[in-house]
Amino acid sequence: MKLISVLFWFKVACIRNCIFSFLCITGFCTPLYGQENLKVFLHPDKFYKKYFPNLKIKRIPLDTTYIKVYPNYLTVGLHVLSPALSSTISTTNSLATVINTDVKFRTSVADIIGFSANYRFVSVGFALLLKQGLQKHNDYAPSAYRTLTIKYNNPAYSFQFKYLRLRGFTDINGVGGQPLVKRPDIVNREYQFESVYNFDWKRYSYLAPLSFSQRQVKSRGGILLKGGLYYKSLSGDSSLIEQGKRPYYEKFGDNKEIQAFSIKLAPGLGGNLILYKNICLSMAFFTSFDFYFYRYISTMDEVSDRRESVVFSLDGYVSLGYHSKRFYAGLRYETDRRDAALHGIKANIANAYTGLEFGYRFNTPRVMKKFYKKTMPPGM
């Protein structure tokens, strides 16, 4: 418990520093020249008093008939997930319609164990890769998985920053006498910053089955809107396409990296169905056409192509959980799919997670309450 507490508040401090850096860069606060201003910058309570003396965040009233909140509890969760991660690249060459020349990248990721902590408006989490699990791919290239998630949760809207790094892929659609092509050098990196707005936040809790900072006590659904900025890179030490398939990828075969920056604006629907008072069946899904700005990096470390595209995106989750005042447990299925038509290729990325989650709400230590009060803006 002490270890989780230390990790939680360390990451809260990281959020604070990121917010302050952003304010300085965008010009919302006075440039920090001199020792006096630097001292103010490093102390949140002095910082807000000097640069935002009138800042007061109003608490949003919820309909307690539908939603129960737990502002004085520290929620700690454990998640065990079994992922199915895939990236498929196919050529647009008409000569390859008969021959199966798709590059089907898969990972040897077995199971993932994740930890999360939530107090009031802030939620943080990280995940580690387990060597053993339900899935066994001993004949695949070894994979490494790292992720970090930081969230700001408000009843009406939420913000999330997520970092994902996945290394080690295997092309399960090899050619000739080599059915599997191991690519331990290929790395997938993603940086995501997204926000979700809940139009019926007073009665429908989008956060209840996600961060468990709230609890839905009466069935309700609502309309959602997700927006976000995303950066993704898929790279290797050599060409992403193996030698035997390159003749069918004349517009892409000599590239070792795809870099993409995308913008999302996705409408969605969500709902929580309460069964037998403490059991909750939850779902939410979003669909959109994202704007993609991408470029190819050749094996000569040069930009070989730079274009724009529109990419279909679908993501959502379904969960069934038991939710009481202190304890919660549930079964969850999440999916994220993107289909893109890029120059010379088609790319399909499909990630799915199936797993169990458990959590408990502890009385927040007084030291944490004081630290949170001094670190966050007034009234948060």
Buried (B, 14 or more C-beta within 10 A) or exposed (E): EEEBBEBBBEBBEEBBEEBBEEBBEEEEBEEBEEEEBEEBBEEBEEBBEBBBEEEEEEEEEBEEEBBBBBEEBBBBBBBBBBBBBBBBBBBBBEEBEEEEBBBBBBBBBBBBBBBBBBBBBBBBBBBEBBEEBEBEBEEBBBBBBBBBBBBBBBBBBBBBBBBBBBBBBBBBBBBEEEEBBBBBBBBBBBBBBBBBBBEBBBBBBBBBBBBBBBBBBBBBBBEBBBBBEBBBBBBBEEBBBBEEBBBBBEBBBBBBBBBBBBEBEBEBBBBBBBEEEBEBBBBBBBBBEBBBBBBBBBBEEEEBBEEEBEBBBBBBBBBBBBBEEEEBBBEBBBBBBBBBBBBBBBBBBBBBBBBBBBBBBBEBEEEBBEBBEEBBBBEB
